[in-house]
Amino acid sequence: MKHRKCCPKCGSGSIVRVPDHPYRHASGNNIYTSTFTLIGKIPVIRYVCCDCGYVENWVETRQERDEIRRRFGET
């Protein structure tokens, strides 16, 4: 959905990007790489199909994905 702007479930083009709120501290759809709430917060951006409700989650930057790899290791 991020790249094609089309829902893989229903084919709709009604896709909305829902960004993380940068000042929300301990809630939301984030990945934390530190035990400190304000440090190491990696936002997970959501893409939502407004017709069927399907949602995809994306960590958008290479730097953030590299930090997740360093913190949690490859599986």
C-alpha beads as a LAMMPS data file, in Angstrom:
LAMMPS data file: protein, C-alpha beads

75 atoms
74 bonds

1 atom types
1 bond types

-500.0 500.0 xlo xhi
-500.0 500.0 ylo yhi
-500.0 500.0 zlo zhi

Masses

1 110.0

Atoms # bond

1 1 1 0.000 0.000 0.000
2 1 1 2.887 2.341 0.758
3 1 1 4.290 2.158 -2.755
4 1 1 1.358 1.157 -4.960
5 1 1 -1.301 3.288 -3.219
6 1 1 -3.682 0.375 -3.726
7 1 1 -5.154 -1.991 -1.144
8 1 1 -3.937 -5.588 -1.656
9 1 1 -7.160 -6.950 -0.150
10 1 1 -9.945 -5.039 -1.929
11 1 1 -8.135 -3.111 -4.682
12 1 1 -9.271 0.307 -3.441
13 1 1 -7.154 3.388 -4.021
14 1 1 -8.537 5.083 -0.915
15 1 1 -5.341 4.776 1.140
16 1 1 -4.430 7.080 4.012
17 1 1 -1.003 7.396 5.680
18 1 1 -1.368 7.765 9.458
19 1 1 1.850 9.208 10.932
20 1 1 3.058 8.798 14.472
21 1 1 2.431 11.743 16.776
22 1 1 5.971 12.849 17.765
23 1 1 4.979 14.100 21.247
24 1 1 3.068 11.010 22.339
25 1 1 5.287 9.350 24.899
26 1 1 4.391 5.815 25.938
27 1 1 1.479 4.957 23.710
28 1 1 0.909 4.430 20.056
29 1 1 2.260 2.056 17.520
30 1 1 5.968 2.414 18.293
31 1 1 8.972 0.135 18.723
32 1 1 11.151 1.006 21.693
33 1 1 14.863 0.180 21.553
34 1 1 15.536 1.546 25.040
35 1 1 13.965 1.158 28.457
36 1 1 13.680 4.941 28.604
37 1 1 10.392 6.078 27.097
38 1 1 11.640 9.218 25.375
39 1 1 14.815 7.633 23.995
40 1 1 14.886 5.010 21.305
41 1 1 11.321 5.448 20.091
42 1 1 10.958 4.275 16.510
43 1 1 7.643 5.261 14.935
44 1 1 5.635 2.705 13.007
45 1 1 3.690 4.430 10.259
46 1 1 0.314 2.987 9.342
47 1 1 -1.301 2.857 5.926
48 1 1 -5.055 2.299 6.139
49 1 1 -7.527 1.335 3.421
50 1 1 -10.549 3.535 4.045
51 1 1 -12.843 1.116 2.198
52 1 1 -12.163 -2.295 3.784
53 1 1 -10.091 -1.320 6.847
54 1 1 -6.955 -3.292 5.970
55 1 1 -3.837 -1.835 7.658
56 1 1 -0.125 -2.130 6.880
57 1 1 2.603 -1.017 9.293
58 1 1 5.932 0.384 8.077
59 1 1 9.197 1.478 9.668
60 1 1 10.084 3.961 6.975
61 1 1 13.764 4.877 7.296
62 1 1 16.809 2.671 6.802
63 1 1 18.387 4.159 9.936
64 1 1 15.409 3.107 12.062
65 1 1 15.388 -0.400 10.571
66 1 1 19.139 -0.700 11.210
67 1 1 18.591 0.319 14.855
68 1 1 15.921 -2.374 15.245
69 1 1 18.314 -4.931 13.742
70 1 1 21.097 -3.871 16.162
71 1 1 18.794 -3.975 19.186
72 1 1 16.833 -7.148 18.526
73 1 1 19.100 -9.088 16.160
74 1 1 18.143 -10.916 13.041
75 1 1 15.867 -13.906 13.332

Bonds

1 1 1 2
2 1 2 3
3 1 3 4
4 1 4 5
5 1 5 6
6 1 6 7
7 1 7 8
8 1 8 9
9 1 9 10
10 1 10 11
11 1 11 12
12 1 12 13
13 1 13 14
14 1 14 15
15 1 15 16
16 1 16 17
17 1 17 18
18 1 18 19
19 1 19 20
20 1 20 21
21 1 21 22
22 1 22 23
23 1 23 24
24 1 24 25
25 1 25 26
26 1 26 27
27 1 27 28
28 1 28 29
29 1 29 30
30 1 30 31
31 1 31 32
32 1 32 33
33 1 33 34
34 1 34 35
35 1 35 36
36 1 36 37
37 1 37 38
38 1 38 39
39 1 39 40
40 1 40 41
41 1 41 42
42 1 42 43
43 1 43 44
44 1 44 45
45 1 45 46
46 1 46 47
47 1 47 48
48 1 48 49
49 1 49 50
50 1 50 51
51 1 51 52
52 1 52 53
53 1 53 54
54 1 54 55
55 1 55 56
56 1 56 57
57 1 57 58
58 1 58 59
59 1 59 60
60 1 60 61
61 1 61 62
62 1 62 63
63 1 63 64
64 1 64 65
65 1 65 66
66 1 66 67
67 1 67 68
68 1 68 69
69 1 69 70
70 1 70 71
71 1 71 72
72 1 72 73
73 1 73 74
74 1 74 75
